[in-house]
């Protein structure tokens, strides 16, 4: 079956997504989307194992809330790419804006270029792989899951994390609250090598492992002086 083509042009995201869903319902499992023109909200909420190939850059929230699709973006992505993803794979050949992979629970988000601020904010599972540099507060309040930064990390890395693990191959501008550097184990290095090679990245970097120091995990009611102002 030849992969159908969806041309975006000047059409609204609602019209584009309606056509994509109709093709999926008709049994198509490979769809090419052209003339994307950085349209927002493309391919959100899809739960079928469909392969979507976006030829060009996409806008905000591409692939958000999806559960199973495989998405390839040949250009760059705006804010919130793959936000809330449950399962599947999103690969962005270019850069991505703020909040990439926010609150994902599973799957893999691979961005081959740089990303903006708060990548992986409140991540709850899955993998985020950043091929370039990332902005401030990457991994903020991360609960589970893994973030790999092949390049340099911005300020407040891993601020207020729980059980998320961040690996950085470049420099770290500044660690966030309760984030600490932990020694790499042989298992860490094996995991990094296998994961990076699977997505055609060089694993030979001076890797650093950033985890929670666990000082913020528990709240001491005896330190609750702020209650006096309520």
C-alpha positions in Angstrom: 0.0 0.0 0.0 1.5 3.4 -1.1 1.8 5.8 1.8 -0.8 8.6 1.3 0.3 12.3 1.4 -1.4 15.0 3.5 -0.7 18.5 2.2 -1.1 21.1 5.0 -0.6 24.4 3.1 -3.0 27.0 4.5 -5.4 24.5 6.0 -6.2 24.6 9.7 -4.7 22.1 12.2 -8.2 20.8 12.7 -8.6 20.0 9.0 -5.2 18.4 8.8 -5.7 16.2 11.9 -9.1 15.2 10.6 -7.6 13.9 7.4 -4.8 12.1 9.3 -7.3 10.4 11.5 -9.4 9.4 8.5 -6.5 7.8 6.8 -5.6 5.9 10.0 -9.2 4.7 10.4 -9.0 3.5 6.8 -6.1 1.2 7.7 -3.1 3.3 6.5 0.0 2.8 8.7 2.4 5.1 7.0 1.4 8.7 6.2 3.6 11.6 4.9 2.6 15.1 5.8 4.0 17.9 3.6 4.0 21.7 3.5 3.8 21.7 7.3 4.7 25.4 7.6 5.2 25.1 11.3 1.6 24.4 12.0 0.7 23.8 15.6 -0.9 20.7 17.2 -0.2 18.3 14.4 -0.9 14.6 15.1 -2.0 15.1 18.7 -3.8 12.3 20.6 -3.1 9.5 18.2 -3.2 6.0 19.8 -2.6 3.7 16.8 0.8 2.4 15.7 1.0 4.6 12.7 4.2 6.1 11.2 4.0 9.9 10.5 6.7 11.6 8.4 6.5 15.4 8.7 8.4 17.0 5.8 9.4 20.3 7.2 9.2 22.1 10.6 6.3 21.8 12.9 4.8 24.2 15.5 3.7 23.7 19.1 2.7 20.3 20.6 3.4 18.1 17.7 2.8 14.5 18.7 1.4 15.5 22.1 -0.7 13.0 24.1 0.1 10.2 21.7 0.3 6.5 22.6 2.1 4.4 20.1 2.9 6.2 16.8 6.3 6.7 15.3 6.9 10.3 14.3 9.7 11.8 12.2 10.1 15.5 11.8 12.7 16.4 9.1 12.8 20.0 10.3 12.6 21.6 13.7 9.8 21.6 16.3 8.2 24.4 18.4 7.3 24.2 22.1 6.0 21.1 23.8 6.9 18.5 21.2 5.6 15.1 22.4 4.2 16.5 25.5 2.3 13.9 27.6 3.4 11.0 25.3 2.5 7.6 26.7 4.4 5.4 24.2 5.9 5.6 20.8 8.9 7.4 19.2 9.4 11.0 18.1 12.6 12.0 16.2 13.3 15.6 15.3 16.1 16.2 12.9 16.5 19.9 13.9 16.0 21.9 17.1 13.1 22.1 19.5 11.6 24.9 21.6 10.8 25.1 25.3 9.1 22.2 27.2 10.2 19.4 24.9 8.9 16.1 26.2 7.1 17.7 29.1 5.4 15.1 31.4 6.0 12.2 29.1 5.3 8.8 30.7 6.9 6.5 28.2 8.4 6.2 24.7 11.4 8.0 23.3 11.8 11.6 22.2 15.0 12.2 20.2 16.0 15.7 19.2 19.2 15.8 17.1 19.8 19.5 17.6 19.4 21.9 20.5 16.4 22.4 22.8 15.1 25.4 24.8 14.3 25.7 28.4 12.6 23.1 30.7 13.0 20.0 28.5 11.5 17.0 30.3 9.8 19.1 32.9 7.8 16.7 35.2 9.0 13.7 33.1 7.4 10.5 34.5 9.0 7.8 32.4 10.5 7.1 29.0 13.6 8.6 27.4 14.5 12.1 26.1 17.7 12.2 24.1 19.1 15.6 23.2 21.8 15.6 20.5 22.9 19.2 21.1 22.7 21.6 24.0 19.7 22.3 26.3 18.4 25.4 28.1 17.8 26.1 31.8 15.8 23.9 34.2 16.0 20.7 32.1 14.4 17.8 34.1 12.7 20.2 36.5 10.7 18.1 39.0 11.4 14.9 37.0 9.7 12.0 38.7 11.1 9.0 36.7 12.6 8.4 33.3 15.9 9.2 31.7 17.3 12.3 30.0 20.5 12.2 27.9 22.2 15.4 26.9 24.9 14.9 24.3 26.0 18.5 24.5 26.0 21.2 27.2 23.4 21.8 29.9 22.1 25.2 31.0 21.3 26.5 34.4 19.4 24.7 37.2 19.8 21.3 35.7 17.6 18.7 37.4 16.1 21.2 39.9 13.8 19.4 42.4 14.0 16.0 40.8 12.8 12.8 42.3 13.9 9.6 40.5 14.8 10.9 37.0 18.4 10.3 35.9 20.2 12.8 33.7 23.4 12.0 31.7 25.4 14.9 30.3 28.2 14.5 27.8 29.3 18.2 27.8 29.5 20.9 30.5 26.9 21.7 33.2 26.4 25.4 33.7 24.7 25.0 37.1 23.0 22.2 39.1 19.5 22.9 40.3 18.2 22.5 43.9 19.0 19.1 45.4 20.7 17.9 42.2 24.0 16.1 42.6 26.6 14.4 40.4 26.9 10.7 41.1 29.6 8.3 40.0 29.0 6.5 36.8 28.7 2.7 37.0 29.6 0.1 34.3 25.8 -0.4 33.8 25.4 3.3 33.2 28.1 3.2 30.5 26.6 0.1 28.9 23.2 1.7 28.8 24.5 4.9 27.3 26.5 3.2 24.6 23.6 1.0 23.5 21.1 3.9 23.5 23.3 6.4 21.8 24.5 4.0 19.1 20.8 3.0 18.4 20.2 6.6 17.4 23.5 7.1 15.6 25.2 9.3 18.3 28.8 9.0 19.4 29.0 7.6 23.0 32.6 8.6 23.6 32.1 11.7 25.8 33.1 12.6 29.3 29.7 11.6 30.8 28.3 12.9 34.0 25.4 11.4 35.9 23.0 13.8 37.7 20.5 12.5 40.2 18.5 13.8 43.1 20.3 14.4 46.4 17.0 13.4 48.1 17.0 16.2 50.6 13.7 17.6 49.3 11.9 14.2 49.2 10.5 14.6 52.7 8.7 17.6 54.3 9.5 18.3 58.0 6.4 19.9 59.6 8.7 21.4 62.2 10.1 23.6 59.5 6.7 24.9 58.4 7.2 28.4 59.7 5.5 29.7 56.5 2.2 28.5 58.0 2.2 31.4 60.4 1.4 33.8 57.6 -1.7 32.0 56.3 
